[in-house]
Amino acid sequence: MSIRVGVNGYGTIGKRVAYAISKQDDMKVSGVIKHTPDFEARFAAERGFDVYVTGEDRLSKFEKAGIKVKGTKEDLFGKVDVVVDATPEGIGEENKKNIYEPRKLSAIFEGGEEPYVADTSFVAQVNYVEALGKKYVRCVSCNTTGIVRILNALDNGFKVKKARVFLARRATDPHEIKKGPINAIVPDPVSIPSHHGPDAQTVLKNMDITTLAIKVPTTIMHLHAINVEVAKSATAKDVIDILNQTPRMMLLHSGEGIHSTAGIIEYARELGRYRYDLYENIIWEDSISANKNEIYLYQAIHQEADVVPENVDAIRAMFQLEKDPIKSIRKTDKSLGIKTPS
Amino acid sequence: MSIRVGVNGYGTIGKRVAYAISKQDDMKVSGVIKHTPDFEARFAAERGFDVYVTGEDRLSKFEKAGIKVKGTKEDLFGKVDVVVDATPEGIGEENKKNIYEPRKLSAIFEGGEEPYVADTSFVAQVNYVEALGKKYVRCVSCNTTGIVRILNALDNGFKVKKARVFLARRATDPHEIKKGPINAIVPDPVSIPSHHGPDAQTVLKNMDITTLAIKVPTTIMHLHAINVEVAKSATAKDVIDILNQTPRMMLLHSGEGIHSTAGIIEYARELGRYRYDLYENIIWEDSISANKNEIYLYQAIHQEADVVPENVDAIRAMFQLEKDPIKSIRKTDKSLGIKTPS
């Protein structure tokens, strides 16, 4: 069985999810939907994805740009089992009402949508089983995915009583030129806590999580300072051992010359993955500090990439292609060059 | 009695301290020491400060630049009661050994020096009395000053049991062009905790303080996310009341359009203070969150300016010009346009 996937929106997330799906043997990309005939649309077509446009009126624009188009989005919706909706924030909810529900189409939403749009909010290593057979699943945002993964790992190891997460968010993605700040620190929001705590709680339902978030003038990665109070006393080595056993964690060390998010990205470029994508939580091993029942660490999150494997697993869960979470995670990870713990 | 002050190093801090001292009626700037005949040296002379150079070999350079010089630093040391040492990090310690001690000169050091260089580390509203009659006093760094002020205020109000401070540090000062990062978040250090906690404990000796610090690509202000667990239950209003009664606190509100450190600086420029300096801790009133025995808030620190009034108070304490801390603070604040609570 090969699940037919339509990718609605071929931007930062959509293009990466399409690539990841193309690496699987139990699902395939039936087509991607583009609005603008830009270089990304051209690459999509050249790399073998069938390109569909957002409306009849777009056909001539793509033709003029010399980009081969298979039809409009309506054509694509007629021949897929599930849509990965990677449209801008809020559009997914409208699409559900106007397109997916009337057509009885399954759909995956991204973290920009409200939780209620889906039957379950999803991070594979935490609640894969909840998504089995579900029609609508929401892959939580990049930050929330990163927070949920690490807090769940620490909870498994040491039972988290209270979590405090301070997020220094990248202001915008590398290719963006219209957003700021250029020279400011922006508490976003000024009010405390930020929405990331409640969002993480859509997956980690019973954990006490407080989050604070600022935006800073950088484009490449988010950084999280994690603080947890735990029930079970831990040493730094205990924490390292747990993280080494957890999927989608990459431990790096400043002793290897990795001193910043820029150092991590340089490392990622050496790795040679497509678009230098980092699907894992990147944790500075030498930041891990455990003192009695309190743990601190720094992790960095590649905002463009960490949710990508989650989308693949979500499809597998929704169509029950695999009922065992770790088997799906391993399969996804192997296809993307992610090291899964044995 | 007018204390004669020499300012050794007329850079970011030195020039501001010289300005602040020039506004007092119980002390005066006998001269400032400059190494380079740059625009700052020219302004110093034009604004009426006597300029001394770091060595005989510098005299001709200043002459060539047309900047009037009174002599070398040795000449200045012979006619002052105290030196404010605002030289680069680590030089103060050498100066103590080679100059101030042999000459039996009192000195104030800045936060770049190690604590042991002085008899006491100093933040006026916390331990003014400790500095009474001392020969060597260290005004702690901009970040530490900001942390100590706020934690002391919260301790006075609610008894701090544990403090966690996350610092997002401005990478460098506005005029610097050789330092970065331009596009990275730098945990500095990667290891947790950072040195700011122990440094704050040189003043708040018995408080449990954990600090984490990152550097981000901005030049204008530091931002601190403050978290304290307190013995006495508090509401946000209780916290606001306490801060309004605390010297050198300025509460601003995002509802007035102040959404970032850049917004704060724009506000400071409207205030019209010299060099738009903010001597206060700037606290977002609407960030203050109190839940049972836990308080959170955001504050921003103008790294170039917040230690300036502390230097003035330190001189007053060292020479016992005033024994009552709040009277010295009020006097300093009035001279600099800072609103002191009544």
HADDOCK unambig.tbl for C-alpha pairs under 7 A between the chains (distance, minus, plus):
assign (segid A and resid 183 and name CA) (segid B and resid 218 and name CA) 4.77 0.50 0.50
assign (segid A and resid 183 and name CA) (segid B and resid 219 and name CA) 6.68 0.50 0.50
assign (segid A and resid 184 and name CA) (segid B and resid 218 and name CA) 5.74 0.50 0.50
assign (segid A and resid 184 and name CA) (segid B and resid 260 and name CA) 6.18 0.50 0.50
assign (segid A and resid 184 and name CA) (segid B and resid 261 and name CA) 5.30 0.50 0.50
assign (segid A and resid 184 and name CA) (segid B and resid 262 and name CA) 5.10 0.50 0.50
assign (segid A and resid 185 and name CA) (segid B and resid 260 and name CA) 5.58 0.50 0.50
assign (segid A and resid 185 and name CA) (segid B and resid 261 and name CA) 5.44 0.50 0.50
assign (segid A and resid 186 and name CA) (segid B and resid 259 and name CA) 6.35 0.50 0.50
assign (segid A and resid 186 and name CA) (segid B and resid 260 and name CA) 4.30 0.50 0.50
assign (segid A and resid 186 and name CA) (segid B and resid 261 and name CA) 6.61 0.50 0.50
assign (segid A and resid 187 and name CA) (segid B and resid 260 and name CA) 6.34 0.50 0.50
assign (segid A and resid 190 and name CA) (segid B and resid 286 and name CA) 6.70 0.50 0.50
assign (segid A and resid 190 and name CA) (segid B and resid 287 and name CA) 5.27 0.50 0.50
assign (segid A and resid 191 and name CA) (segid B and resid 286 and name CA) 5.81 0.50 0.50
assign (segid A and resid 191 and name CA) (segid B and resid 287 and name CA) 4.36 0.50 0.50
assign (segid A and resid 192 and name CA) (segid B and resid 287 and name CA) 5.54 0.50 0.50
assign (segid A and resid 192 and name CA) (segid B and resid 289 and name CA) 6.12 0.50 0.50
assign (segid A and resid 216 and name CA) (segid B and resid 216 and name CA) 6.65 0.50 0.50
assign (segid A and resid 217 and name CA) (segid B and resid 217 and name CA) 5.71 0.50 0.50
assign (segid A and resid 217 and name CA) (segid B and resid 218 and name CA) 6.90 0.50 0.50
assign (segid A and resid 218 and name CA) (segid B and resid 183 and name CA) 4.77 0.50 0.50
assign (segid A and resid 218 and name CA) (segid B and resid 184 and name CA) 5.73 0.50 0.50
assign (segid A and resid 218 and name CA) (segid B and resid 217 and name CA) 6.90 0.50 0.50
assign (segid A and resid 219 and name CA) (segid B and resid 183 and name CA) 6.69 0.50 0.50
assign (segid A and resid 259 and name CA) (segid B and resid 186 and name CA) 6.37 0.50 0.50
assign (segid A and resid 260 and name CA) (segid B and resid 184 and name CA) 6.18 0.50 0.50
assign (segid A and resid 260 and name CA) (segid B and resid 185 and name CA) 5.59 0.50 0.50
assign (segid A and resid 260 and name CA) (segid B and resid 186 and name CA) 4.30 0.50 0.50
assign (segid A and resid 260 and name CA) (segid B and resid 187 and name CA) 6.35 0.50 0.50
assign (segid A and resid 261 and name CA) (segid B and resid 184 and name CA) 5.30 0.50 0.50
assign (segid A and resid 261 and name CA) (segid B and resid 185 and name CA) 5.45 0.50 0.50
assign (segid A and resid 261 and name CA) (segid B and resid 186 and name CA) 6.61 0.50 0.50
assign (segid A and resid 262 and name CA) (segid B and resid 184 and name CA) 5.10 0.50 0.50
assign (segid A and resid 286 and name CA) (segid B and resid 190 and name CA) 6.71 0.50 0.50
assign (segid A and resid 286 and name CA) (segid B and resid 191 and name CA) 5.80 0.50 0.50
assign (segid A and resid 287 and name CA) (segid B and resid 190 and name CA) 5.29 0.50 0.50
assign (segid A and resid 287 and name CA) (segid B and resid 191 and name CA) 4.34 0.50 0.50
assign (segid A and resid 287 and name CA) (segid B and resid 192 and name CA) 5.54 0.50 0.50
assign (segid A and resid 289 and name CA) (segid B and resid 192 and name CA) 6.14 0.50 0.50
